[in-house]
C-alpha cells in the first residue's frame, strides 16, 4: 500500500520570497517596528546584519489517502478524485499537489 499526502491548489494561493532588506525598506513596516519597540524615542534607524529571506506562503491543509502500489502511475488522478469525493475542491480551486508518498506495509 502507498500513503499519499496532498494539498488543494487554489487561484488565490501565494508563494513569495522576500528579502529582509525589502521588508525593512517599507516605510509602514519601519514605523510599526519603531512604535512597537521604541515608543517615544527619536532618531532611530532600523537595520540588519545579514541578508535573510522571508517566505510568504498560503498555509495549506494536508490531506491523506491510501492506495494500492499498483496505482502508483495514477496517484495524481486518484488524489484529485479523492478531493472531489470529499468536496475539498472549492469554487476557486482547480487541482491538487502531491506533498508526500510513503510506502506502508
Contact map, one row per residue, 1 for C-alpha under 8 A:
111000000000000000000000000000000000000000000000000000000000000001111000000000000000000000000000000000111
111100000000000000000000000000000000000000000000000000000000000001111001000000000000000000000000000011110
111110000000000000000000000000000000000000000000000000000000000111100000000000000000000000000000000011110
011111000000000000000000000000000000000000000000000000000000000111100000001000100000000000000000011111000
001111100000000000000000000000000000000000000000000000000000011110000000000000000000000000000000011110000
000111110000000000000000000000000000000000000000000000000000011100000000000000100000000000000001111100000
000011111000000000000000000000000000000000000000000000000001111000000000000000000000000000000001111000000
000001111100000000000000000000000000000000000000000000000001100000000000000000000010000110001111100000000
000000111110100000000000000000000000000000000000000000000000000000000000000000000000000000001111100000000
000000011111100000000000000000000000000000000000000000000000000000000000000000000000000000011110000000000
000000001111100000000000000000000000000000000000000000000000000000000000000000000000000000011100000000000
000000000111110000000000000000000000000000000000000000000000000000000000000000000000000000010000000000000
000000001111111000000000000000000000000000000000000000001100000000000000000000000000000000000000000000000
000000000001111100000000000000000000000000000000000000011100000000000000000000000000000000000000000000000
000000000000111110000000000000000000000000000000000000111100000000000000000000000000000000000000000000000
000000000000011111000000000000000000000000000000000000111000000000000000000000000000000000000000000000000
000000000000001111100000000000000000000000000000000011110000000000000000000000000000000000000000000000000
000000000000000111110110000000000000000000000000000011110000000000000000000000000000000000000000000000000
000000000000000011111110000000000000000000000000001111000000000000000000000000000000000000000000000000000
000000000000000001111111000000000000000000000001001111000000000000000000000000000000000000000000000000000
000000000000000000111111100000000000000000000001001100000000000000000000000000000000000000000000000000000
000000000000000001111111110000000000000000000000000000000000000000000000000000000000000000000000000000000
000000000000000001111111110010000000000000000000000000000000000000000000000000000000000000000000000000000
000000000000000000011111111011000000000000000110000000000000000000000000000000000000000000000000000000000
000000000000000000001111111011000000000000000000000000000000000000000000000000000000000000000000000000000
000000000000000000000111111111000000000000000000000000000000000000000000000000000000000000000000000000000
000000000000000000000001111111100000000000000000000000000000000000000000000000000000000000000000000000000
000000000000000000000000011111110000000000000000000000000000000000000000000000000000000000000000000000000
000000000000000000000011111111111000000000000000000000000000000000000000000000000000000000000000000000000
000000000000000000000001111111111100000000000100000000000000000000000000000000000000000000000000000000000
000000000000000000000000001111111110000000000000000000000000000000000000000000000000000000000000000000000
000000000000000000000000000111111111000000000000000000000000000000000000000000000000000000000000000000000
000000000000000000000000000011111111110000000000000000000000000000000000000000000000000000000000000000000
000000000000000000000000000001111111111000010100000000000000000000000000000000000000000000000000000000000
000000000000000000000000000000111111111100000000000000000000000000000000000000000000000000000000000000000
000000000000000000000000000000011111111000000000000000000000000000000000000000000000000000000000000000000
000000000000000000000000000000001111111000000000000000000000000000000000000000000000000000000000000000000
000000000000000000000000000000001111111110000000000000000000000000000000000000000000000000000000000000000
000000000000000000000000000000000111111110000000000000000000000000000000000000000000000000000000000000000
000000000000000000000000000000000010011111000000000000000000000000000000000000000000000000000000000000000
000000000000000000000000000000000000011111110000000000000000000000000000000000000000000000000000000000000
000000000000000000000000000000000000000111110000000000000000000000000000000000000000000000000000000000000
000000000000000000000000000000000000000011111000000000000000000000000000000000000000000000000000000000000
000000000000000000000000000000000100000011111100000000000000000000000000000000000000000000000000000000000
000000000000000000000000000000000000000000111110000000000000000000000000000000000000000000000000000000000
000000000000000000000001000001000100000000011111000000000000000000000000000000000000000000000000000000000
000000000000000000000001000000000000000000001111100000000000000000000000000000000000000000000000000000000
000000000000000000011000000000000000000000000111111000000000000000000000000000000000000000000000000000000
000000000000000000000000000000000000000000000011111000000000000000000000000000000000000000000000000000000
000000000000000000000000000000000000000000000001111100000000000000000000000000000000000000000000000000000
000000000000000000111000000000000000000000000001111110000000000000000000000000000000000000000000000000000
000000000000000000111000000000000000000000000000011111000000000000000000000000000000000000000000000000000
000000000000000011110000000000000000000000000000001111100000000000000000000000000000000000000000000000000
000000000000000011110000000000000000000000000000000111110000000000000000000000000000000000000000000000000
000000000000001111000000000000000000000000000000000011111000000000000000000000000000000000000000000000000
000000000000011111000000000000000000000000000000000001111100000000000000000000000000000000000000000000000
000000000000111100000000000000000000000000000000000000111110000000000000000000000000000000000000000000000
000000000000111000000000000000000000000000000000000000011111000000000000000000000000000000000000000000000
000000000000000000000000000000000000000000000000000000001111100000000000000000000000000000000000000000000
000000110000000000000000000000000000000000000000000000000111110000000000000000000000000000000000000000000
000000110000000000000000000000000000000000000000000000000011111000000000000000000000000000000000000000000
000011100000000000000000000000000000000000000000000000000001111100000000000000000000000000000000001000000
000011100000000000000000000000000000000000000000000000000000111110000000000000000000000000000000000000000
001111000000000000000000000000000000000000000000000000000000011111000000000000000000000000000000000000000
001110000000000000000000000000000000000000000000000000000000001111100000000000100100000000000000000000000
111100000000000000000000000000000000000000000000000000000000000111110000000000000000000000000000000000000
111100000000000000000000000000000000000000000000000000000000000011111010000000000000000000000000000000000
110000000000000000000000000000000000000000000000000000000000000001111111000000000000000000000000000000000
110000000000000000000000000000000000000000000000000000000000000000111111000000000000000000000000000000000
000000000000000000000000000000000000000000000000000000000000000000011111100000000000000000000000000000000
000000000000000000000000000000000000000000000000000000000000000000111111111000000000000000000000000000000
010000000000000000000000000000000000000000000000000000000000000000011111111000000000000000000000000000000
000000000000000000000000000000000000000000000000000000000000000000000111111000000000000000000000000000000
000000000000000000000000000000000000000000000000000000000000000000000011111111000000000000000000000000000
000100000000000000000000000000000000000000000000000000000000000000000011111111100000000000000000000000000
000000000000000000000000000000000000000000000000000000000000000000000000011111110000000000000001110000000
000000000000000000000000000000000000000000000000000000000000000000000000011111111000000000000000000000000
000000000000000000000000000000000000000000000000000000000000000000000000011111111100000000000000000000000
000101000000000000000000000000000000000000000000000000000000000010000000001111111110000000000001010000000
000000000000000000000000000000000000000000000000000000000000000000000000000111111111000000000011000000000
000000000000000000000000000000000000000000000000000000000000000000000000000011111111100000000000000000000
000000000000000000000000000000000000000000000000000000000000000010000000000001111111110000000000000000000
000000010000000000000000000000000000000000000000000000000000000000000000000000111111111110000001000000000
000000000000000000000000000000000000000000000000000000000000000000000000000000011111111110000000000000000
000000000000000000000000000000000000000000000000000000000000000000000000000000001111111100000000000000000
000000000000000000000000000000000000000000000000000000000000000000000000000000000111111100000000000000000
000000000000000000000000000000000000000000000000000000000000000000000000000000000011111111000000000000000
000000010000000000000000000000000000000000000000000000000000000000000000000000000011111111000000000000000
000000010000000000000000000000000000000000000000000000000000000000000000000000000011001111101110000000000
000000000000000000000000000000000000000000000000000000000000000000000000000000000000001111111100000000000
000000000000000000000000000000000000000000000000000000000000000000000000000000000000000011111100000000000
000000000111000000000000000000000000000000000000000000000000000000000000000000000000000001111100000000000
000000011110000000000000000000000000000000000000000000000000000000000000000000000000000011111110000000000
000000011110000000000000000000000000000000000000000000000000000000000000000000000000000011111111000000000
000000011100000000000000000000000000000000000000000000000000000000000000000000010000000010001111100000000
000001111000000000000000000000000000000000000000000000000000000000000000000100110010000000000111110000000
000001111000000000000000000000000000000000000000000000000000000000000000000100000000000000000011111000000
000111100000000000000000000000000000000000000000000000000000000000000000000100100000000000000001111110000
000111100000000000000000000000000000000000000000000000000000010000000000000000000000000000000000111110000
000111000000000000000000000000000000000000000000000000000000000000000000000000000000000000000000011111000
011110000000000000000000000000000000000000000000000000000000000000000000000000000000000000000000011111100
011100000000000000000000000000000000000000000000000000000000000000000000000000000000000000000000000111110
111000000000000000000000000000000000000000000000000000000000000000000000000000000000000000000000000011111
111000000000000000000000000000000000000000000000000000000000000000000000000000000000000000000000000001111
100000000000000000000000000000000000000000000000000000000000000000000000000000000000000000000000000000111
